[in-house]
Amino acid sequence: MGKTELALQAARAALERRWAPGGVLFVDLHGYDESRRMEPSQALDSMLRSLGIPGEYIPPDEQGRARLYATVLAAFAKKNRRLLVVVDNASSADQAGPLLPTDGVTPVVVTSRHRLAQLDARLLDVKELALEASVELLRRALKVGLGEGDTRVHDHPEDARIIARLCGNLPLALAIIAARLVEVPSRPLDGMAGELARTDALLDEMRSETRAVRTAFNLSYRLLSADEARLFRLLVLNPGYEISTEATAALAGSPIAALRATLDALHRAHLIECADPDSRWRMHDLVRLYAEELSDLHAVEDDARAALDRLLSHYLVTAEEACAHVHLRADAPGTIHFASREQALTWFDAEYVNLTSAVITADAAGHHAAVWLPVALTRYLNERGYFDDWVVVTRIAAAAASDQHDRQGEAAALDSLATALIRKRRFGEALEITQRALRAARKARDKRIKAQIYENLGFVMLHKGRIEEATRAHRRAASLYRKLGDVNAQAMALGNVGLAMQKVGRINEALAMHQKASALRTPGQRIGADVTALNNTGLAFMQAERFPEAIRRFRQAVELARRYGDDEGEAQALHNLGLALVRSQRCGEAIDVSRQAVEGYRRQVRLNSDTFGLSLAATLIVFAYARYAERIELREALEAARESMALLDAMAGDPLQHAAATSIEAKIRSILSPSRG
């Protein structure tokens, strides 16, 4: 009927007329596609991220997400940045209900094939086009495709009306038939009408609401070449909403150059849509359902299993290559698919739905990508803060590896799952998973995975306050890396030993360990490693009250992070530098540095939960204290202290930092008190 197009055009009009000054928030629930249907909790997560909410601040439950969503929408409206929410393809009131604004101010448009009377909304019933409007749509489509010289509709209006009636006056069916008429400019309208009538007769048992579009689909499909029909049937094997040209080539087992003409033919026939010029393709959900039926019928003929294997292997190999780029330094040399780390991240962003959906598809097919694709996604999921999905896909991977008797894969998947749980600060579960991972790694006899697991075990023990066990775990990791000849990984593990020593006040030993790690490390090998090492060494010097040496390390870390484009490392280094300057009684310098750190953390809306919330809160405390010490712009300092407490409250609090923020707030309040002038 064109419901989505109508909603999108209404949204554009709302923007042009400034009815939605904050913009449009759009989500497609895929309510009529069982394999792609989005549950309300998933949709709320996606919408909150679109609104700039960091992943670690998004509650795990639907009710909590709905409350936060309502609060954010109300805040936008209060600041004269009211949004328009568009919820597309809702199959039920239960699916759409949690996404409806509750502030009485934010407008929402919901599209559905059902009336959804339970929503108590104003209903706009989008019916089929009037007959003459259908004829006009046909005329315009031919004009766009062939210019004013095509006069078939003008010369044969009755044949045009017959075509419109047989298409049920539905825009989708009319567009498909118009595409066929554009393909063959010499074809008379009465010939097309006759073909439609014969096809329609074959479908007389079909329900009326789908019969017209199926008539158009059948006719268009029968006119495809053998290669075009095969690709049309194979495209539905892709697990996500869209597919790239490169992935399509893997699916079809054809070179990209040979495939482009086939994709163009399907696009001209309106059987696929161009999501991004020449690079990404998708199907209308009704076309997809039709193609799925054909795909099932021709699965043996098309060798669909081999095609799916090729597609899953393509996603796995490319994800592994992209993962290496995300992990390596910003100026690492290019590879087959990617010239830079930024390109790798862009690819991950575009393919994210395909990749996570491919894990489920691979698991059902018994393909090894079910095990190794989540492992390849680990660094990206961490980078973007997709912690819930990270836990889900690695649990699938661990179970799949067990089913496939892949001990190495099981150890790697469990190690990744443990890392995700650490990021979510679920240390009890992380400990149990890490112990399982160690058992699997011992069976696999894989020293590298075992070393990585010992690193995770060290972090879990550190967070649980079991410092000696943390130290032992990191030493074991360092020993394994040394045997493997990976001196950079060994240096990182020794640095973690130094951190554990700092926790128990063994500062001289910690400094010696950081210096040993620094001597081993080859600079510039991994994103963040050099910056982290400088930050950790600076913290040890600061703990020893050797502030000039600490300040020098932090300044080096800031410079290096900026050179590598390591935004998280830069913000951490700026925070540490600000704290060292305050401890050195250089509060004037600390104010500017801390302000930069706060701005850096605010820009990073997807940092992992170990660092983002606590570090931003801590930086705000440093900023507030420096302002208080300098006795300038105290109201700004008070606001920073209050924001720090609010952040800590949202994260269930950090007692020491909360006490610091409360103390600073009390001091600033006393200065600002009217009784003191």
C-alpha positions as CSV (number, residue, x, y, z in Angstrom):
1,M,0.0,0.0,0.0
2,G,3.0,2.3,0.5
3,K,2.6,2.8,4.3
4,T,6.3,3.2,4.9
5,E,6.7,5.7,2.0
6,L,3.8,7.7,3.3
7,A,5.3,7.8,6.9
8,L,8.7,8.8,5.5
9,Q,7.3,11.6,3.4
10,A,5.3,12.8,6.4
11,A,8.5,12.8,8.5
12,R,10.4,14.8,5.8
13,A,7.5,17.4,5.8
14,A,7.7,17.6,9.6
15,L,11.4,18.3,9.4
16,E,11.0,21.0,6.7
17,R,8.3,22.7,8.7
18,R,10.2,22.5,11.9
19,W,7.5,20.5,13.6
20,A,10.3,18.1,14.8
21,P,13.3,20.4,15.6
22,G,15.2,17.5,17.2
23,G,14.9,15.3,14.1
24,V,13.3,11.9,13.3
25,L,13.9,8.7,15.3
26,F,13.2,5.7,13.0
27,V,13.0,2.0,13.7
28,D,11.8,-0.9,11.5
29,L,10.4,-3.7,13.6
30,H,10.2,-6.2,10.7
31,G,7.0,-7.4,12.4
32,Y,5.9,-9.5,9.5
33,D,9.1,-11.4,9.0
34,E,9.5,-14.0,11.7
35,S,13.2,-14.5,11.1
36,R,14.0,-10.7,11.4
37,R,11.3,-9.6,13.8
38,M,12.7,-7.1,16.4
39,E,11.4,-7.4,19.9
40,P,10.6,-4.2,21.9
41,S,13.7,-4.6,24.1
42,Q,16.0,-4.8,21.1
43,A,14.3,-1.8,19.5
44,L,14.6,0.2,22.6
45,D,18.3,-0.6,22.8
46,S,18.8,0.5,19.2
47,M,16.8,3.7,19.7
48,L,18.6,4.6,22.9
49,R,22.0,4.2,21.1
50,S,20.7,6.4,18.3
51,L,19.9,9.0,20.9
52,G,23.5,8.9,22.1
53,I,23.1,6.9,25.2
54,P,26.3,4.9,26.0
55,G,25.8,1.1,25.9
56,E,26.8,0.7,29.5
57,Y,24.0,3.0,30.7
58,I,21.3,1.1,28.9
59,P,19.4,-1.1,31.4
60,P,19.3,-4.9,30.6
61,D,15.6,-5.2,31.0
62,E,12.8,-3.9,28.8
63,Q,11.0,-2.0,31.5
64,G,14.2,-0.2,32.5
65,R,14.9,0.6,28.9
66,A,11.4,2.0,28.4
67,R,11.7,4.3,31.4
68,L,15.1,5.6,30.2
69,Y,13.7,6.1,26.7
70,A,10.7,8.1,28.0
71,T,13.0,10.2,30.1
72,V,15.3,11.0,27.2
73,L,12.4,11.9,24.8
74,A,10.9,14.2,27.5
75,A,14.3,15.9,28.0
76,F,14.6,16.5,24.3
77,A,11.2,18.1,24.2
78,K,11.9,20.2,27.3
79,K,15.0,21.7,25.5
80,N,12.9,22.6,22.4
81,R,14.3,19.7,20.5
82,R,11.2,17.6,20.2
83,L,11.6,14.5,18.1
84,L,9.3,12.7,15.8
85,V,9.3,8.9,16.3
86,V,8.5,6.6,13.4
87,V,7.8,2.9,14.2
88,D,7.6,1.0,11.0
89,N,6.1,-2.5,10.4
90,A,4.6,-3.3,13.8
91,S,2.7,-6.5,13.8
92,S,0.9,-6.0,17.1
93,A,0.2,-3.5,19.8
94,D,2.4,-5.4,22.2
95,Q,5.4,-5.0,19.8
96,A,4.8,-1.3,19.2
97,G,3.5,-0.2,22.7
98,P,6.8,0.0,24.6
99,L,8.1,2.4,21.9
100,L,5.4,5.0,22.2
101,P,6.4,8.3,23.9
102,T,4.6,8.9,27.2
103,D,5.3,12.6,27.7
104,G,2.2,13.8,25.8
105,V,4.4,16.0,23.7
106,T,6.5,13.8,21.4
107,P,4.5,12.7,18.3
108,V,4.8,9.2,16.9
109,V,3.8,7.5,13.6
110,V,3.3,3.7,13.6
111,T,2.8,1.7,10.4
112,S,1.2,-1.7,10.5
113,R,-0.9,-4.1,8.3
114,H,-3.3,-4.3,11.2
115,R,-5.5,-1.7,12.9
116,L,-3.8,-2.0,16.4
117,A,-6.9,-0.6,18.0
118,Q,-5.3,-1.2,21.5
119,L,-2.9,1.7,20.9
120,D,-5.7,4.2,21.2
121,A,-4.2,6.2,18.3
122,R,-5.7,8.1,15.5
123,L,-6.1,5.7,12.6
124,L,-5.2,6.6,9.0
125,D,-6.4,3.7,6.9
126,V,-4.2,3.6,3.8
127,K,-6.3,1.9,1.1
128,E,-5.4,1.0,-2.4
129,L,-5.1,3.8,-5.0
130,A,-8.1,5.0,-6.9
131,L,-8.2,3.5,-10.5
132,E,-7.3,6.8,-12.2
133,A,-4.5,7.4,-9.7
134,S,-3.1,3.9,-10.5
135,V,-3.2,4.7,-14.2
136,E,-1.4,8.0,-13.5
137,L,1.3,6.1,-11.4
138,L,1.8,3.8,-14.4
139,R,2.1,6.8,-16.8
140,R,4.6,8.6,-14.6
141,A,6.8,5.4,-14.1
142,L,7.0,5.0,-17.9
143,K,7.8,8.7,-18.3
144,V,10.6,8.4,-15.7
145,G,12.0,5.3,-17.4
146,L,11.7,6.2,-21.0
147,G,10.8,10.0,-21.3
148,E,7.8,11.7,-22.9
149,G,8.2,9.6,-26.0
150,D,6.4,6.7,-24.3
151,T,2.7,7.3,-24.9
152,R,1.3,3.8,-24.3
153,V,-0.8,4.8,-21.4
154,H,-2.1,7.9,-23.2
155,D,-2.9,6.0,-26.3
156,H,-4.5,2.9,-24.6
157,P,-6.1,4.1,-21.4
158,E,-8.5,1.1,-21.1
159,D,-5.6,-1.4,-21.3
160,A,-3.8,0.7,-18.6
161,R,-7.0,0.4,-16.4
162,I,-7.1,-3.3,-16.9
163,I,-3.4,-3.6,-15.8
164,A,-4.2,-1.3,-12.8
165,R,-7.2,-3.5,-11.7
166,L,-5.2,-6.7,-12.1
167,C,-2.5,-5.1,-9.9
168,G,-5.1,-4.4,-7.3
169,N,-4.3,-0.7,-7.5
170,L,-1.3,-1.5,-5.3
171,P,1.8,0.7,-5.7
172,L,4.2,-2.2,-5.2
173,A,2.6,-4.4,-7.9
174,L,2.2,-1.4,-10.3
175,A,5.9,-0.5,-9.8
176,I,7.0,-4.1,-10.7
177,I,4.8,-4.2,-13.9
178,A,5.9,-0.7,-14.9
179,A,9.5,-1.9,-14.6
180,R,8.8,-4.7,-17.1
181,L,7.1,-2.2,-19.5
182,V,10.2,0.0,-19.3
183,E,12.4,-3.0,-20.1
184,V,10.6,-3.7,-23.3
185,P,9.4,-0.3,-24.8
186,S,7.8,-2.0,-27.8
187,R,5.5,-4.2,-25.7
188,P,1.9,-3.2,-26.0
189,L,-0.2,-2.7,-22.9
190,D,-2.8,-5.2,-24.0
191,G,-0.1,-7.9,-24.2
192,M,0.9,-7.1,-20.6
193,A,-2.7,-7.1,-19.5
194,G,-3.2,-10.5,-21.1
195,E,-0.1,-12.0,-19.3
196,L,-1.3,-10.6,-16.0
197,A,-4.8,-12.1,-16.5
198,R,-3.4,-15.5,-17.3
199,T,-1.1,-15.4,-14.2
200,D,-3.9,-14.1,-12.0
201,A,-6.1,-17.1,-13.1
202,L,-3.4,-19.4,-11.7
203,L,-3.8,-17.8,-8.3
204,D,-7.5,-17.8,-7.8
205,E,-7.3,-19.6,-4.5
206,M,-5.0,-17.0,-3.0
207,R,-6.3,-14.5,-0.4
208,S,-7.4,-11.2,-1.9
209,E,-5.0,-9.0,0.0
210,T,-1.9,-10.8,-1.4
211,R,-3.2,-12.0,-4.7
212,A,-2.5,-8.9,-6.7
213,V,1.2,-8.5,-5.7
214,R,1.7,-12.3,-6.2
215,T,0.4,-11.9,-9.7
216,A,3.0,-9.2,-10.4
217,F,5.7,-11.2,-8.7
218,N,5.0,-14.4,-10.7
219,L,4.9,-12.5,-14.0
220,S,8.1,-10.7,-13.3
221,Y,9.8,-13.8,-12.1
222,R,8.9,-15.8,-15.2
223,L,10.6,-13.2,-17.4
224,L,13.9,-13.5,-15.6
225,S,16.8,-15.3,-17.2
226,A,18.1,-18.5,-15.5
227,D,21.0,-16.7,-13.8
228,E,18.7,-13.9,-12.6
229,A,16.1,-16.3,-11.3
230,R,18.8,-18.3,-9.4
231,L,20.3,-15.2,-7.8
232,F,16.8,-14.0,-6.8
233,R,16.3,-17.4,-5.0
234,L,19.7,-17.4,-3.4
235,L,19.5,-13.8,-2.0
236,V,17.1,-14.9,0.7
237,L,19.8,-17.1,2.3
238,N,21.5,-14.0,3.6
239,P,20.6,-13.8,7.3
240,G,20.3,-10.0,7.5
241,Y,18.2,-7.2,6.1
242,E,20.6,-6.1,3.4
243,I,23.5,-7.7,1.5
244,S,26.6,-6.2,-0.1
245,T,27.6,-6.8,-3.7
246,E,30.7,-8.5,-2.4
247,A,28.8,-10.9,-0.2
248,T,26.3,-11.5,-3.1
249,A,29.3,-12.6,-5.2
250,A,30.4,-15.1,-2.5
251,L,26.8,-16.4,-2.3
252,A,26.5,-16.9,-6.0
253,G,30.0,-18.1,-6.5
254,S,30.5,-15.5,-9.3
255,P,33.0,-12.7,-9.8
256,I,31.6,-9.2,-8.9
257,A,32.1,-8.0,-12.5
258,A,30.0,-10.8,-13.9
259,L,27.3,-10.3,-11.2
260,R,26.6,-6.6,-11.6
261,A,24.4,-7.1,-14.7
262,T,22.3,-9.7,-12.9
263,L,21.8,-7.4,-9.9
264,D,20.9,-4.5,-12.2
265,A,18.3,-6.7,-13.9
266,L,16.7,-7.6,-10.6
267,H,16.8,-4.0,-9.5
268,R,15.1,-2.8,-12.8
269,A,12.4,-5.4,-12.3
270,H,11.8,-4.0,-8.7
271,L,12.5,-7.4,-7.2
272,I,15.3,-6.0,-5.2
273,E,15.9,-2.4,-3.9
274,C,19.2,-0.5,-3.9
275,A,20.0,0.3,-0.3
276,D,23.3,2.0,-1.2
277,P,24.3,2.8,-4.8
278,D,26.1,-0.2,-6.4
279,S,27.0,-1.7,-3.0
280,R,24.1,-2.9,-0.9
281,W,20.7,-4.5,-1.8
282,R,17.5,-5.5,0.0
283,M,14.0,-6.9,-0.6
284,H,10.6,-5.7,0.3
285,D,9.3,-8.2,2.9
286,L,6.5,-9.5,0.7
287,V,9.0,-10.1,-2.2
288,R,11.3,-11.9,0.3
289,L,8.5,-14.2,1.4
290,Y,7.8,-15.0,-2.3
291,A,11.5,-15.6,-2.9
292,E,11.8,-17.9,0.2
293,E,9.1,-20.1,-1.2
294,L,10.9,-20.4,-4.5
295,S,14.2,-20.9,-2.7
296,D,12.8,-23.9,-0.8
297,L,11.5,-25.4,-4.0
298,H,14.7,-25.1,-5.9
299,A,17.2,-25.7,-3.0
300,V,18.7,-28.8,-4.6
301,E,18.9,-27.4,-8.1
302,D,20.5,-24.2,-6.8
303,D,22.9,-26.1,-4.5
304,A,21.7,-23.8,-1.7
305,R,23.8,-25.5,1.0
306,A,27.0,-24.8,-0.9
307,A,25.9,-21.2,-1.5
308,L,25.2,-20.7,2.2
309,D,28.6,-22.2,3.1
310,R,30.3,-19.7,0.8
311,L,28.5,-16.8,2.3
312,L,29.2,-17.7,5.9
313,S,32.9,-18.3,5.0
314,H,33.0,-14.9,3.4
315,Y,31.6,-13.2,6.5
316,L,34.1,-15.2,8.7
317,V,37.2,-14.5,6.7
318,T,36.5,-10.8,6.2
319,A,35.5,-10.4,9.8
320,E,38.9,-12.0,10.9
321,E,40.8,-9.6,8.6
322,A,38.8,-6.6,9.9
323,C,39.4,-7.7,13.5
324,A,43.1,-7.7,12.9
325,H,42.9,-4.1,11.7
326,V,40.8,-3.0,14.8
327,H,43.4,-4.5,17.0
328,L,46.5,-3.1,15.2
329,R,47.9,0.4,15.3
330,A,46.1,3.1,13.3
331,D,48.8,3.2,10.6
332,A,49.1,-0.5,10.0
333,P,49.6,-1.6,6.4
334,G,46.5,-2.4,4.3
335,T,45.3,-5.9,3.5
336,I,43.0,-7.4,0.9
337,H,39.8,-5.7,2.0
338,F,40.9,-2.8,4.2
339,A,43.4,0.0,3.8
340,S,43.0,1.2,7.4
341,R,41.5,0.6,10.8
342,E,38.8,3.1,10.0
343,Q,37.7,1.1,6.9
344,A,37.6,-2.0,9.0
345,L,35.3,-0.4,11.6
346,T,33.1,1.0,8.8
347,W,32.7,-2.4,7.3
348,F,31.8,-3.9,10.7
349,D,29.2,-1.1,11.2
350,A,27.6,-1.8,7.9
351,E,27.6,-5.6,8.3
352,Y,26.8,-5.8,12.0
353,V,23.2,-7.2,11.6
354,N,24.4,-9.7,9.0
355,L,27.3,-10.9,11.2
356,T,25.3,-11.4,14.4
357,S,22.5,-13.0,12.5
358,A,25.0,-15.2,10.6
359,V,26.0,-16.7,14.0
360,I,22.5,-18.1,14.5
361,T,22.3,-19.2,10.9
362,A,25.6,-20.9,11.0
363,D,24.7,-22.7,14.3
364,A,21.5,-24.1,12.7
365,A,23.6,-25.2,9.7
366,G,26.4,-26.8,11.8
367,H,28.9,-24.5,10.1
368,H,32.2,-23.6,11.8
369,A,31.4,-19.9,11.5
370,A,29.1,-20.3,14.5
371,V,32.2,-20.9,16.6
372,W,34.7,-18.5,15.1
373,L,32.6,-15.6,13.9
374,P,31.8,-14.4,17.5
375,V,35.5,-14.7,18.3
376,A,36.3,-12.5,15.3
377,L,33.7,-10.0,16.4
378,T,35.2,-9.7,19.9
379,R,37.3,-6.5,19.4
380,Y,34.6,-4.8,17.4
381,L,31.9,-5.6,20.0
382,N,34.1,-4.2,22.7
383,E,35.0,-1.1,20.6
384,R,31.3,-0.2,20.1
385,G,30.0,-1.4,23.5
386,Y,27.5,-4.0,22.2
387,F,27.8,-6.0,25.4
388,D,24.4,-7.7,25.4
389,D,24.9,-9.0,21.8
390,W,28.5,-10.0,22.7
391,V,27.2,-12.2,25.5
392,V,24.5,-13.8,23.3
393,V,26.7,-14.7,20.3
394,T,29.6,-16.0,22.4
395,R,27.2,-18.3,24.4
396,I,26.0,-19.7,21.0
397,A,29.7,-20.1,19.9
398,A,30.7,-22.0,23.0
399,A,27.7,-24.4,22.7
400,A,28.3,-24.8,19.0
401,A,32.0,-25.6,19.6
402,S,31.0,-28.2,22.2
403,D,28.6,-29.8,19.8
404,Q,31.3,-29.8,17.0
405,H,33.9,-31.2,19.5
406,D,36.1,-28.1,18.7
407,R,38.1,-27.7,22.0
408,Q,40.2,-24.8,20.6
409,G,37.0,-23.0,19.5
410,E,35.3,-23.7,22.8
411,A,38.2,-22.2,24.7
412,A,38.3,-19.1,22.5
413,A,34.6,-18.6,22.6
414,L,34.5,-19.0,26.4
415,D,37.4,-16.6,26.7
416,S,35.5,-14.0,24.7
417,L,32.4,-14.6,26.7
418,A,34.4,-14.0,29.9
419,T,35.7,-10.7,28.5
420,A,32.2,-9.6,27.8
421,L,31.0,-10.4,31.3
422,I,34.0,-8.5,32.7
423,R,33.0,-5.5,30.6
424,K,29.5,-5.8,32.1
425,R,31.0,-6.0,35.6
426,R,29.5,-9.5,36.2
427,F,32.6,-10.8,37.8
428,G,31.0,-13.8,39.5
429,E,29.8,-15.2,36.2
430,A,33.1,-14.2,34.5
431,L,35.1,-16.3,37.0
432,E,33.0,-19.4,36.4
433,I,33.3,-19.0,32.6
434,T,37.0,-18.3,32.8
435,Q,37.5,-21.6,34.7
436,R,35.5,-23.5,32.1
437,A,37.7,-21.8,29.4
438,L,40.9,-22.9,31.1
439,R,39.7,-26.5,31.1
440,A,38.9,-26.4,27.4
441,A,42.2,-24.7,26.6
442,R,44.1,-27.4,28.5
443,K,42.3,-30.1,26.4
444,A,43.1,-28.1,23.2
445,R,46.7,-27.6,24.2
446,D,46.6,-24.1,22.9
447,K,49.1,-21.9,24.8
448,R,48.0,-18.6,23.2
449,I,44.4,-19.0,24.2
450,K,45.4,-20.2,27.6
451,A,47.5,-17.1,28.1
452,Q,44.6,-14.9,27.1
453,I,42.4,-16.7,29.6
454,Y,44.9,-16.2,32.4
455,E,44.8,-12.5,31.6
456,N,41.0,-12.5,32.0
457,L,41.4,-14.5,35.2
458,G,43.8,-11.9,36.5
459,F,41.4,-9.1,35.8
460,V,38.5,-10.9,37.5
461,M,40.7,-11.6,40.6
462,L,41.8,-8.0,40.6
463,H,38.2,-6.7,40.6
464,K,37.3,-9.2,43.4
465,G,40.2,-8.0,45.5
466,R,42.1,-11.3,45.3
467,I,45.4,-9.5,44.5
468,E,47.8,-12.4,45.0
469,E,45.7,-14.6,42.7
470,A,45.5,-11.8,40.1
471,T,49.3,-11.5,40.2
472,R,49.8,-15.2,39.7
473,A,47.4,-15.3,36.8
474,H,49.1,-12.4,35.0
475,R,52.6,-13.9,35.6
476,R,51.4,-17.2,34.1
477,A,50.1,-15.3,31.1
478,A,53.5,-13.5,30.7
479,S,55.3,-16.8,31.0
480,L,53.2,-18.4,28.2
481,Y,53.6,-15.4,25.9
482,R,57.4,-15.6,26.5
483,K,57.4,-19.2,25.4
484,L,55.4,-18.2,22.3
485,G,57.9,-15.5,21.5
486,D,55.2,-12.8,21.7
487,V,57.2,-10.1,23.5
488,N,54.5,-7.4,23.1
489,A,51.8,-9.6,24.7
490,Q,54.4,-10.6,27.4
491,A,55.0,-6.9,28.1
492,M,51.3,-6.2,28.4
493,A,50.9,-9.1,30.9
494,L,53.9,-7.8,33.0
495,G,52.3,-4.4,33.0
496,N,49.2,-6.0,34.5
497,V,51.3,-7.6,37.2
498,G,52.6,-4.1,38.0
499,L,49.0,-2.9,38.3
500,A,48.2,-5.7,40.7
501,M,51.2,-4.7,42.8
502,Q,50.1,-1.1,42.9
503,K,46.8,-2.2,44.4
504,V,48.6,-3.5,47.5
505,G,51.0,-0.6,47.7
506,R,54.1,-2.4,46.4
507,I,55.0,0.6,44.4
508,N,58.8,0.0,43.9
509,E,58.1,-3.5,42.7
510,A,55.3,-2.2,40.4
511,L,57.7,0.5,38.9
512,A,60.3,-2.2,38.3
513,M,57.7,-4.4,36.6
514,H,56.5,-1.5,34.4
515,Q,60.1,-0.7,33.4
516,K,60.7,-4.3,32.5
517,A,57.6,-4.3,30.4
518,S,58.7,-1.1,28.7
519,A,62.1,-2.6,27.8
520,L,60.4,-5.6,26.1
521,R,57.7,-3.7,24.1
522,T,58.1,-2.8,20.4
523,P,56.4,0.6,20.1
524,G,53.5,1.0,17.8
525,Q,52.3,-2.6,17.4
526,R,48.8,-2.5,18.9
527,I,46.1,0.2,19.2
528,G,46.2,1.4,22.8
529,A,49.0,-0.8,24.1
530,D,51.7,1.9,24.2
531,V,49.2,4.5,25.7
532,T,48.0,2.0,28.3
533,A,51.6,1.3,29.3
534,L,52.5,4.9,29.7
535,N,49.3,5.6,31.7
536,N,49.9,2.6,34.0
537,T,53.6,3.7,34.6
538,G,52.5,7.2,35.3
539,L,49.9,6.0,37.8
540,A,52.7,4.1,39.6
541,F,54.9,7.2,39.7
542,M,52.0,9.2,41.0
543,Q,51.3,6.6,43.7
544,A,55.0,7.0,44.7
545,E,54.4,10.8,44.8
546,R,57.0,11.2,42.1
547,F,54.7,13.7,40.4
548,P,57.1,15.2,37.8
549,E,57.8,11.8,36.4
550,A,54.1,10.9,36.4
551,I,53.2,14.1,34.6
552,R,55.9,13.4,32.0
553,R,54.5,9.9,31.3
554,F,50.9,11.2,31.1
555,R,51.9,14.0,28.6
556,Q,53.6,11.4,26.5
557,A,50.5,9.2,26.6
558,V,48.3,12.1,25.5
559,E,50.6,12.9,22.6
560,L,50.8,9.2,21.5
561,A,47.1,8.7,21.8
562,R,46.4,11.7,19.5
563,R,48.9,10.4,17.0
564,Y,47.3,6.9,16.9
565,G,43.7,8.2,17.0
566,D,43.2,6.4,20.3
567,D,40.4,8.5,21.8
568,E,39.8,6.4,24.9
569,G,43.5,6.4,25.8
570,E,43.7,10.1,25.3
571,A,40.8,10.8,27.6
572,Q,42.3,8.5,30.3
573,A,45.7,10.1,29.9
574,L,44.1,13.6,30.2
575,H,42.2,12.5,33.3
576,N,45.4,11.1,34.9
577,L,47.4,14.2,33.9
578,G,44.7,16.5,35.5
579,L,44.9,14.4,38.7
580,A,48.7,14.6,38.8
581,L,48.6,18.4,38.3
582,V,46.1,18.7,41.2
583,R,48.3,16.6,43.4
584,S,51.2,18.9,42.4
585,Q,49.2,22.0,43.5
586,R,49.0,23.1,39.8
587,C,45.2,23.5,39.8
588,G,45.1,26.2,37.2
589,E,46.7,23.8,34.6
590,A,44.5,21.0,35.9
591,I,41.3,22.9,35.0
592,D,42.0,23.0,31.3
593,V,43.3,19.5,31.1
594,S,40.4,18.0,33.0
595,R,37.9,20.0,30.8
596,Q,39.5,18.3,27.8
597,A,39.2,14.9,29.4
598,V,35.5,15.5,30.2
599,E,34.9,16.5,26.6
600,G,36.8,13.5,25.4
601,Y,34.7,11.1,27.5
602,R,31.4,12.8,26.4
603,R,32.4,12.2,22.7
604,Q,32.8,8.5,23.3
605,V,29.3,7.2,23.8
606,R,30.3,3.6,23.3
607,L,33.2,3.0,25.6
608,N,33.3,-0.1,27.7
609,S,31.7,-0.2,31.1
610,D,35.0,-0.7,32.9
611,T,36.2,2.8,32.0
612,F,33.6,5.1,30.7
613,G,31.2,5.8,33.6
614,L,33.7,5.7,36.5
615,S,36.3,7.6,34.6
616,L,34.0,10.4,33.5
617,A,32.7,10.7,37.1
618,A,36.3,10.7,38.4
619,T,37.3,13.4,35.9
620,L,34.4,15.6,36.9
621,I,35.6,15.3,40.5
622,V,39.1,16.4,39.5
623,F,37.6,19.3,37.5
624,A,35.4,20.4,40.4
625,Y,38.2,20.2,42.9
626,A,40.5,22.2,40.7
627,R,37.8,24.9,40.3
628,Y,37.2,24.9,44.0
629,A,41.0,25.2,44.8
630,E,41.3,28.1,42.4
631,R,38.1,29.8,43.6
632,I,36.9,30.6,40.1
633,E,33.6,29.7,38.4
634,L,32.5,27.8,41.4
635,R,29.0,27.3,40.1
636,E,30.4,25.4,37.2
637,A,32.4,23.3,39.7
638,L,29.3,22.6,41.8
639,E,27.5,21.5,38.6
640,A,30.4,19.1,37.8
641,A,30.3,17.6,41.3
642,R,26.5,17.1,41.1
643,E,26.9,15.4,37.7
644,S,29.6,13.1,39.0
645,M,27.2,12.0,41.8
646,A,24.4,11.4,39.4
647,L,26.6,9.3,37.2
648,L,27.8,7.2,40.1
649,D,24.2,6.8,41.3
650,A,23.2,5.5,37.8
651,M,26.0,2.9,38.0
652,A,25.0,1.7,41.4
653,G,27.7,3.9,42.9
654,D,31.3,3.8,43.7
655,P,31.6,4.6,47.4
656,L,35.0,6.3,47.4
657,Q,34.3,8.5,44.4
658,H,30.8,9.3,45.6
659,A,32.2,10.4,48.9
660,A,34.8,12.6,47.1
661,A,32.1,14.2,45.0
662,T,29.8,14.8,48.0
663,S,32.7,16.4,49.9
664,I,33.5,18.7,47.1
665,E,29.9,19.7,46.6
666,A,29.6,20.5,50.4
667,K,32.8,22.7,50.2
668,I,31.6,24.6,47.1
669,R,28.1,25.0,48.6
670,S,29.7,26.6,51.8
671,I,31.5,29.1,49.6
672,L,28.4,30.0,47.6
673,S,26.2,30.2,50.8
674,P,24.6,33.7,51.1
675,S,25.6,33.8,54.8
676,R,29.2,34.0,53.6
677,G,28.5,36.8,51.1
